[in-house]
Amino acid sequence: MLAKLLPGDDVLELAEPNVAGGLGYRFVKRAFDVVSCGCALIVLAIPMAIIAAKIKLESSGPVIYSQRRVGKDGKIFNVYKFRSMYTDAETRGARWAAGDDPRVTPFGKFMREKRIDEIPQFWNIVKGDMSLIGPRPERPAFCAEFEKRIHGWHYRTMVTPGLSGLAQVTGGYDLLPKEKVVLDLEYIEHRSIAMDLKIILKTLGVVSTGEGAR
């Protein structure tokens, strides 16, 4: 798996980015995150209950599962998702999501296409673990391996990770880690309210088409 994600034997050296976005930007961004995601959790309460019932009827196991991710400044936190895989999906350890993944349940495939499985992450955003827009948080095991070949991978954690980001709306899962990190650092250096709104609109377009789902 790592051979596919990190092809060849080259080592990428990344320059530390200058973090854009002053105090005013950060205040507006945080306020928008809390208000929008707080309201979304209230509005989606009944649909979420229906989704939970469907998950329980289809396969055994918890409705929501948590997964360790690396957040801002390297802090580890638990990200929440609706369970879209069978409960024994990772008995052999962490694996990278792939198209037509046999570990995914039938309803789980639908949820992933529409990004419904990501809804519980609105709570992560309200808590402050994540933002609506930012570099997607990665799993500790993958971060450790990527850093060996991509020196500066950890620069992604200079800002709060996001539910969606520039890399996700540009290339999604088809991008290699070395390609994603370049886009993540570009976002960090140029982030602004206008850029965040543009990514949100593009994200809505991706969700409506199911493009790049895993």
N, C-alpha and C positions, 0 to 999 in steps of 0.2 A: 504493500500500500504506500509506504513512504517513498519507495522508488518511483512510483507514478506521480506523487505529489512533488518530489524533489528530483527530477530527472537530471542526469549528468553528474558531474562532480565539481562544478564551479561553485564558488562562494561569492555571495552578493554582499557588498559593503554599502550600507546606507548612511547618509548624512543625517544628523539630528535635526529635526524640523523646528522651525519657529512656530509656536502655538498662537494661532490667530484667535480673535474674539476677546474683547475687553469685558469689563465688569458689567456694562449694560447689556451686552449680548448674552452673557451667561445668565443674568437675571431673567431676561425675557425667555430664553430657551428653557430654563428650569420651570418658570411659571407656566409656560405653554405645555410642557410635559405633564406636570401635575394636574392641571385643569382638564386637558384633553383626555388623558388616560383615566383620570378619576371618573369623569363623566362617561367614558366608554365602558368602564367596568359596571356602572349602574345600568346603563342602557342595554348592555349585553348580558345582564344577569340571567334572564329567562332563556335566551339562546344557549348560553353556556351550560345551563342545567340540562337542556335537551341534548347537547353534545356529550355531556358527561354520561347521560343515560345510554346513548348510542354506543359509546366506548365500552361501557360495562356489559352491555348485551352482546357485543361482538367477541370480546376476549376477556379472559380473567386478568386481574392485576389492578393497580391503582389507576385512577382517571388522570391524575396529574403526576408527573415525575419531575424530579429536580436533577440537575447536572452541574457539576463544578465547572466554573469558567473563570478566566482571568480578567479582572476589571481594572479600573483606573489605578495607576501606580502599582500594578501587580497584585492588587488585593483579590483574593479568591472569594467568589460568592456563588450562590446557587441560583441558576436560571431555571424558570418554571415553564413547562410546556404541557399541552394535552398529550397524553401517551398515544403515539401513532405506530408503535412497534409492539411486537409480542414481547412478553416479559423476559424471555431468555435471549433477547437480541444481542446482548454484549457480555455473555458469559465468558467469552474468550478475550475480553478487554475492549478498549476503545477502538472504534472503527469509523472511517470517514464515510459519510452518506454518499450513496451512488444512485443512479437512475435504475428503475425497476428493481429496487432493493427487496429481496425476498423476506427480510425481517419486518417489513412494513405491512400492517393489516390492511384489508380492503378499504375500510373507512379512513384509516390513517393515510392512505394514498390520496384520497379526496381532500382531507384536511391539509395535507402538504401542498397540493396543487393550489389551493385557495389561501394558504398560509394561516388557516384557522388554528392550527396547533400552536401558533405563536401568541394567541390572545392572552394567556396567563402572564406573559411577560409585561403586560401593562402594569401589573402589580410590581414587578421589578423596577419599572420606570418611576412609579409613584414613590417607592421606597428610596430611590436615588442610586440604585445599583447600575441602572442603565438610563439612556436617553432615547428619544424617538430616533434621532439620527446620530451616527457615529460609527467607528469601526466595529464590526461584529465581534463580540467576545469569543475567544477561542478556548479550547480545553487545555489544561495545564500540560498534559502529556505531549500534545501536538506543539505547543509553544516551545517546550524544551528542545524538541527535535528541530523545529524550524530555525531556532536561534543558532544552531550549530552551522547551518548553511546560509542563513540570512542574517548577517550581523547587523543588528539594529531592529530586528523584528519587534523587540520590546518597546520601541518608540510608539507603537500603536496605542500603548496604555498611558500615554501622556494626557489623554482626554477620556471622558466617560464613554464607554462603549455604547453602541446603538442597536435598536431593533432592526433598522435598515441603515444603509450607508452608500457612499459613492460607488464602492466596489460592487455591491449587490445590484444596483440598478444599471451598472455599466456592463458587467460580464457575469455576475452571479456565480453559481457553482462551477461554471466552465473555466474560470480563471485559476491558474496555479497560485500557490501561496506567494511566490515571488512577484506575481503580477498584482495580486490583491494588495500587498503591502505598499506598493508604489502608489496606488489609488488612495489607500488609507492615509498615507503621509501627505498626499496632495490635499486631501480634505482638511487635515489638521492645519496645514499652512494657510488655507484660504477659506476656512469655514466662516459663514456669516448667516444672518437671518434669511437673506435671499437665497443662498445656496441650500440651506436646510429646507426651505419651502419647495424649491425645485426638486430636491430629492424625494420629498414626501409625495409630490404629484407624480413623479416617475414611479415611485413605489406602488401607488394606487393603480397605475397602469399595468405594472408587472403582476400584481395580485389579480386583476381582472382577467388577465390572459392565462395565468398559471405558468408563465414562461420561467424556465430554469428551476422548477421545483424539484426537491429531493426529499 
